[in-house]
Amino acid sequence: MAKDRKYLESPNNKGGSLQADALSFRELLANNIANIAPAIAAFYVFGAVVVGAGVGAPLIILVAGIAMLFHANTTTEFAKVTPSSGFYATYISRGLGPKVGAWLASAYVIAFICSYVAVTYQIGVWSTTAVQATFGVSFPWWVASLAFQGVALAVCWRGIKISVRTTVGLFAFELLMLVVAAVAILVTHPNAISLVGFAPHSVKGGLSGLGLGFPLAIFLFVGSGASSPLAEEMQKPHKNLPRSIMIAITFAIVLFVFLAWVEGIGFNNNVQLLLKSPFPLITAATTAIPFLGPLMYLAGLTSAMAVLMSVVNGSARVFYNVAREGLLPRTLSSVHPRWRTPHVALGTSAVLAAAATIVLSLLVGSGNGFAYSATLGTDIYMVIYIVANIALLLYFWRQAPHQLSWIRHAVVPLIGVILLAYPLWLAVKPNQPSPYGLFGVFLMVVLVATGVYGISRSQRAGSASTILDQEH
């Protein structure tokens, strides 16, 4: 990190360094766990996974979690040697060179914008849904979305510590509500308890169900590495970041699989009943204990707010870092003189996400807007994950052969590639229900466009870039 600190203080980095050594291990771990946003994921994403996979949703989520666990090995192994706010762009550059790094850094920005848009939909639509269900009052979802985004932006602007602590506090409430709801459902449905949700024949449509449900199942776990772009603002990143990621993703797998299993039990594992409910877990919890309804809606709101602040922080650091490397205007690498936050990147990413959200909603509606942005963003993430797994072996083979482990740096990443590549193909192949049959085309357009842009910009940026400089 010494070299990173030296670069951060260079003239190319407008405004100086971020708030170095701000976050402890406990804060990192809590932030990663909070950012899996289990309540809003269970309420908002599980239903979409059920649409694709049926009663077999717990199995699809388990497979996605295992795939992400193998991939987490790549993230943690890189973090041990080169933690950076550049995250995947840095890692891939180390293994595959500056041009590939510049390409996927640009793609990473698009993926983050897609995630930002999806989360912006989530909090706007969910808040209006919660108020309507609880008080019978309706108002435009986009008003709530912009208001909460403004609150998140203000908190994140004031510093990384206050935003992380706020996120963790919101998470504590949602976790309590989920545990209470799960216990209530199991107690009131003892005869429905079974392992049918983990049986392969329970996946609707077989492999087609895997293809439709897998990207959104992967989307559930993206937040488990949310602290990675904060690498330059934490204590002992080489040690603390890898540990926090592995613990968080293991926790996420256990929690999500458990909640998806409980959700099925709440409907006696009847997929038709599951599909009739807009929010199955809330319906099952309210049936078990009626007064839980308003509390569950509130838990969804605190969860959405927590993940929104995570995305606000993460996207700003990605914009900041990519600008620092010359792939975006240098002004985005400015740092607030008092709060030591990338304030220009914070504002810019928020404006882009809000504009994209409104435009997409006008074209396809808010419900479809979430599903489409989350799916496309996750498809891009999966490509980046696959390339990062390959880059891991090449990095240690070429640049650190004395540290090379054939298990950690070859076998495990290869399994991760296999576990991600086949479902990715199922997700983007043609002849799927409209418009998902076009997502392969959308993905190729994004990858070609970001490749042309990233490589051309990196050539102009030249040696000023550290992430694109393999000798850094």
FENVEN-V519003 format. One record per backbone hydrogen bond with DSSP energy under -0.5 kcal/mol. CO is the residue of the C=O (numbers start at 1). NH is the residue of the N-H. E is the energy in kcal/mol with one decimal. If there is no record, write none. Layout:
co=CO nh=NH e=E
co=CO nh=NH e=E
This chain:
co=1 nh=5 e=-2.6
co=2 nh=6 e=-2.2
co=3 nh=7 e=-2.3
co=4 nh=8 e=-2.5
co=5 nh=9 e=-1.2
co=7 nh=10 e=-2.3
co=10 nh=13 e=-1.5
co=12 nh=14 e=-0.9
co=13 nh=16 e=-1.6
co=14 nh=335 e=-0.5
co=18 nh=20 e=-1.6
co=19 nh=22 e=-0.8
co=23 nh=235 e=-3.2
co=24 nh=28 e=-2.3
co=25 nh=29 e=-2.9
co=26 nh=30 e=-2.6
co=27 nh=31 e=-2.4
co=28 nh=32 e=-2.6
co=29 nh=33 e=-2.5
co=30 nh=34 e=-2.7
co=31 nh=35 e=-1.9
co=33 nh=36 e=-1.3
co=34 nh=37 e=-1.6
co=37 nh=41 e=-2.2
co=38 nh=42 e=-2.6
co=39 nh=43 e=-2.6
co=40 nh=44 e=-2.8
co=40 nh=45 e=-0.6
co=41 nh=45 e=-1.8
co=41 nh=46 e=-2.0
co=45 nh=49 e=-2.1
co=46 nh=50 e=-2.6
co=47 nh=51 e=-2.0
co=48 nh=52 e=-1.4
co=49 nh=53 e=-3.0
co=50 nh=54 e=-3.1
co=53 nh=56 e=-1.1
co=53 nh=204 e=-2.9
co=54 nh=57 e=-1.4
co=55 nh=58 e=-0.7
co=56 nh=59 e=-0.5
co=56 nh=60 e=-2.0
co=57 nh=61 e=-2.6
co=58 nh=62 e=-2.2
co=59 nh=63 e=-2.6
co=60 nh=64 e=-2.5
co=61 nh=65 e=-2.4
co=62 nh=66 e=-2.4
co=63 nh=67 e=-2.4
co=64 nh=68 e=-2.3
co=65 nh=69 e=-1.9
co=66 nh=70 e=-2.2
co=67 nh=71 e=-2.0
co=68 nh=72 e=-2.4
co=69 nh=73 e=-0.9
co=70 nh=73 e=-0.5
co=70 nh=74 e=-0.7
co=71 nh=74 e=-1.0
co=71 nh=75 e=-1.7
co=72 nh=76 e=-2.8
co=73 nh=77 e=-2.4
co=74 nh=78 e=-2.2
co=75 nh=79 e=-2.3
co=76 nh=80 e=-1.5
co=77 nh=81 e=-0.6
co=78 nh=81 e=-1.2
co=78 nh=82 e=-3.0
co=79 nh=83 e=-0.6
co=84 nh=87 e=-1.5
co=86 nh=89 e=-1.8
co=87 nh=91 e=-2.3
co=88 nh=92 e=-2.9
co=89 nh=93 e=-1.9
co=90 nh=94 e=-2.0
co=91 nh=95 e=-1.4
co=92 nh=96 e=-3.3
co=93 nh=97 e=-1.5
co=97 nh=101 e=-2.0
co=98 nh=102 e=-2.6
co=99 nh=103 e=-2.2
co=100 nh=104 e=-2.6
co=101 nh=105 e=-2.0
co=102 nh=106 e=-1.8
co=103 nh=107 e=-1.9
co=104 nh=108 e=-2.2
co=105 nh=109 e=-1.5
co=106 nh=110 e=-1.5
co=107 nh=111 e=-2.5
co=108 nh=112 e=-2.3
co=109 nh=113 e=-2.2
co=110 nh=114 e=-2.4
co=111 nh=115 e=-2.2
co=112 nh=116 e=-2.6
co=113 nh=117 e=-2.7
co=114 nh=118 e=-2.5
co=115 nh=119 e=-2.5
co=116 nh=120 e=-2.3
co=117 nh=121 e=-2.3
co=118 nh=122 e=-2.4
co=119 nh=123 e=-2.4
co=120 nh=124 e=-1.6
co=121 nh=125 e=-3.0
co=122 nh=126 e=-2.6
co=123 nh=127 e=-1.9
co=124 nh=128 e=-1.7
co=125 nh=129 e=-2.2
co=126 nh=130 e=-3.0
co=127 nh=131 e=-2.3
co=128 nh=132 e=-2.2
co=129 nh=133 e=-2.6
co=130 nh=134 e=-2.1
co=131 nh=135 e=-3.0
co=131 nh=136 e=-0.8
co=131 nh=137 e=-0.9
co=132 nh=136 e=-1.2
co=140 nh=143 e=-0.8
co=140 nh=144 e=-1.2
co=141 nh=145 e=-2.3
co=142 nh=146 e=-2.4
co=143 nh=147 e=-2.1
co=144 nh=148 e=-2.8
co=145 nh=149 e=-2.2
co=146 nh=150 e=-2.0
co=147 nh=151 e=-1.9
co=148 nh=152 e=-2.7
co=149 nh=153 e=-2.4
co=150 nh=154 e=-2.1
co=151 nh=155 e=-2.3
co=152 nh=156 e=-2.6
co=153 nh=157 e=-2.0
co=154 nh=158 e=-1.1
co=155 nh=158 e=-0.5
co=156 nh=159 e=-0.9
co=159 nh=163 e=-1.5
co=160 nh=164 e=-2.2
co=161 nh=165 e=-2.6
co=162 nh=166 e=-1.9
co=163 nh=167 e=-2.2
co=164 nh=168 e=-2.3
co=165 nh=169 e=-2.0
co=166 nh=170 e=-2.1
co=167 nh=171 e=-1.9
co=168 nh=172 e=-1.8
co=169 nh=173 e=-1.0
co=170 nh=174 e=-1.5
co=171 nh=175 e=-2.5
co=172 nh=176 e=-1.7
co=173 nh=177 e=-2.1
co=174 nh=178 e=-2.2
co=175 nh=179 e=-2.3
co=176 nh=180 e=-2.3
co=177 nh=181 e=-2.4
co=178 nh=182 e=-2.6
co=179 nh=183 e=-2.3
co=180 nh=184 e=-2.1
co=181 nh=185 e=-2.4
co=182 nh=186 e=-2.3
co=183 nh=187 e=-2.3
co=184 nh=188 e=-1.8
co=185 nh=189 e=-0.9
co=189 nh=192 e=-1.1
co=190 nh=193 e=-0.9
co=195 nh=198 e=-1.9
co=196 nh=199 e=-1.5
co=197 nh=59 e=-1.3
co=199 nh=202 e=-2.1
co=200 nh=203 e=-1.6
co=202 nh=56 e=-1.4
co=202 nh=204 e=-0.6
co=203 nh=206 e=-1.9
co=205 nh=208 e=-1.6
co=206 nh=210 e=-1.5
co=207 nh=211 e=-2.3
co=208 nh=212 e=-2.0
co=209 nh=213 e=-2.3
co=210 nh=214 e=-2.3
co=211 nh=215 e=-0.6
co=213 nh=217 e=-1.8
co=214 nh=218 e=-2.8
co=215 nh=219 e=-2.0
co=216 nh=220 e=-0.9
co=217 nh=221 e=-0.5
co=218 nh=221 e=-1.7
co=218 nh=222 e=-0.6
co=219 nh=222 e=-0.7
co=221 nh=224 e=-1.5
co=222 nh=225 e=-1.3
co=223 nh=226 e=-2.1
co=225 nh=228 e=-2.0
co=227 nh=230 e=-1.7
co=228 nh=231 e=-1.6
co=230 nh=233 e=-2.6
co=231 nh=234 e=-0.8
co=233 nh=23 e=-1.8
co=234 nh=21 e=-0.5
co=234 nh=237 e=-0.5
co=236 nh=239 e=-1.1
co=236 nh=240 e=-3.2
co=237 nh=241 e=-1.4
co=237 nh=242 e=-0.6
co=239 nh=243 e=-1.3
co=240 nh=244 e=-2.3
co=241 nh=245 e=-2.0
co=242 nh=246 e=-2.1
co=243 nh=247 e=-2.2
co=244 nh=248 e=-2.1
co=245 nh=249 e=-2.5
co=246 nh=250 e=-1.8
co=247 nh=251 e=-2.3
co=248 nh=252 e=-2.5
co=249 nh=253 e=-2.2
co=250 nh=254 e=-2.1
co=251 nh=255 e=-2.6
co=252 nh=256 e=-2.8
co=253 nh=257 e=-2.3
co=254 nh=258 e=-2.0
co=255 nh=259 e=-2.6
co=256 nh=260 e=-2.5
co=257 nh=261 e=-2.2
co=258 nh=262 e=-2.6
co=259 nh=263 e=-2.5
co=260 nh=264 e=-1.8
co=261 nh=265 e=-1.9
co=262 nh=266 e=-2.2
co=263 nh=267 e=-0.6
co=264 nh=267 e=-1.2
co=264 nh=269 e=-3.5
co=265 nh=268 e=-2.1
co=267 nh=270 e=-1.6
co=269 nh=271 e=-0.7
co=270 nh=274 e=-2.1
co=271 nh=275 e=-2.4
co=272 nh=276 e=-1.1
co=273 nh=277 e=-0.8
co=274 nh=277 e=-0.8
co=277 nh=280 e=-0.5
co=279 nh=283 e=-2.2
co=280 nh=284 e=-2.8
co=281 nh=285 e=-2.4
co=282 nh=286 e=-2.8
co=283 nh=287 e=-2.1
co=284 nh=288 e=-1.7
co=285 nh=289 e=-3.0
co=289 nh=292 e=-2.2
co=290 nh=293 e=-1.4
co=291 nh=295 e=-0.7
co=292 nh=296 e=-2.7
co=293 nh=297 e=-2.1
co=294 nh=298 e=-2.1
co=295 nh=299 e=-2.3
co=296 nh=300 e=-2.1
co=297 nh=301 e=-1.6
co=298 nh=302 e=-2.5
co=299 nh=303 e=-2.2
co=300 nh=304 e=-2.4
co=301 nh=305 e=-2.2
co=302 nh=306 e=-2.0
co=303 nh=307 e=-2.3
co=304 nh=308 e=-2.1
co=305 nh=309 e=-2.2
co=306 nh=310 e=-1.7
co=307 nh=311 e=-2.4
co=308 nh=312 e=-2.6
co=309 nh=313 e=-2.4
co=310 nh=314 e=-3.0
co=311 nh=315 e=-2.9
co=312 nh=316 e=-1.7
co=313 nh=317 e=-2.0
co=314 nh=318 e=-2.2
co=315 nh=319 e=-2.8
co=316 nh=320 e=-2.9
co=317 nh=321 e=-2.6
co=318 nh=322 e=-2.7
co=319 nh=323 e=-2.5
co=320 nh=324 e=-2.1
co=321 nh=325 e=-1.4
co=322 nh=327 e=-2.2
co=322 nh=328 e=-0.7
co=323 nh=326 e=-1.6
co=329 nh=332 e=-1.9
co=330 nh=333 e=-2.2
co=331 nh=334 e=-1.5
co=336 nh=340 e=-1.7
co=340 nh=19 e=-1.2
co=341 nh=336 e=-3.2
co=341 nh=343 e=-2.2
co=342 nh=346 e=-2.3
co=343 nh=347 e=-2.2
co=344 nh=348 e=-2.6
co=345 nh=349 e=-2.4
co=346 nh=350 e=-1.6
co=347 nh=351 e=-2.2
co=348 nh=352 e=-2.5
co=349 nh=353 e=-2.3
co=350 nh=354 e=-2.5
co=351 nh=355 e=-2.6
co=352 nh=356 e=-2.5
co=353 nh=357 e=-2.4
co=354 nh=358 e=-2.2
co=355 nh=359 e=-2.4
co=356 nh=360 e=-2.5
co=357 nh=361 e=-2.2
co=358 nh=362 e=-1.8
co=359 nh=363 e=-1.3
co=360 nh=364 e=-2.8
co=360 nh=365 e=-0.5
co=361 nh=365 e=-1.7
co=365 nh=369 e=-2.1
co=366 nh=370 e=-1.8
co=367 nh=371 e=-1.6
co=368 nh=372 e=-3.0
co=369 nh=373 e=-2.3
co=370 nh=374 e=-2.8
co=371 nh=375 e=-2.1
co=372 nh=376 e=-2.6
co=373 nh=377 e=-2.4
co=374 nh=378 e=-2.2
co=375 nh=379 e=-2.4
co=376 nh=380 e=-2.1
co=377 nh=381 e=-2.4
co=378 nh=382 e=-2.6
co=379 nh=383 e=-1.7
co=380 nh=384 e=-2.3
co=381 nh=385 e=-3.1
co=382 nh=386 e=-2.4
co=383 nh=387 e=-2.4
co=384 nh=388 e=-2.5
co=385 nh=389 e=-2.1
co=386 nh=390 e=-1.7
co=387 nh=391 e=-2.6
co=388 nh=392 e=-1.7
co=389 nh=393 e=-1.0
co=390 nh=394 e=-1.6
co=391 nh=395 e=-2.5
co=392 nh=396 e=-2.1
co=393 nh=397 e=-2.4
co=394 nh=398 e=-2.3
co=395 nh=399 e=-3.0
co=395 nh=400 e=-0.9
co=400 nh=403 e=-2.0
co=401 nh=404 e=-1.0
co=405 nh=409 e=-2.9
co=406 nh=411 e=-2.8
co=407 nh=412 e=-2.7
co=410 nh=414 e=-2.1
co=411 nh=415 e=-2.2
co=412 nh=416 e=-2.1
co=413 nh=417 e=-2.2
co=414 nh=418 e=-2.2
co=415 nh=419 e=-2.7
co=416 nh=420 e=-1.3
co=417 nh=421 e=-3.2
co=418 nh=422 e=-1.4
co=420 nh=424 e=-1.9
co=421 nh=425 e=-2.2
co=422 nh=426 e=-2.2
co=423 nh=427 e=-1.9
co=424 nh=428 e=-1.6
co=425 nh=429 e=-1.6
co=428 nh=440 e=-0.5
co=433 nh=436 e=-1.6
co=433 nh=437 e=-0.5
co=435 nh=438 e=-2.4
co=436 nh=439 e=-1.2
co=438 nh=442 e=-2.4
co=439 nh=443 e=-2.7
co=440 nh=444 e=-2.1
co=441 nh=445 e=-2.5
co=442 nh=446 e=-2.3
co=443 nh=447 e=-2.6
co=444 nh=448 e=-2.7
co=445 nh=449 e=-2.6
co=446 nh=450 e=-2.8
co=447 nh=451 e=-1.8
co=448 nh=452 e=-2.5
co=449 nh=453 e=-2.5
co=450 nh=454 e=-3.0
co=451 nh=455 e=-2.2
co=452 nh=456 e=-1.9
co=453 nh=457 e=-2.6
co=454 nh=458 e=-2.3
co=455 nh=459 e=-1.8
co=456 nh=460 e=-1.4
co=457 nh=461 e=-2.4
co=458 nh=462 e=-2.0
co=461 nh=464 e=-1.2
co=462 nh=465 e=-1.2
co=466 nh=469 e=-1.0
co=468 nh=470 e=-0.7
co=469 nh=472 e=-1.9
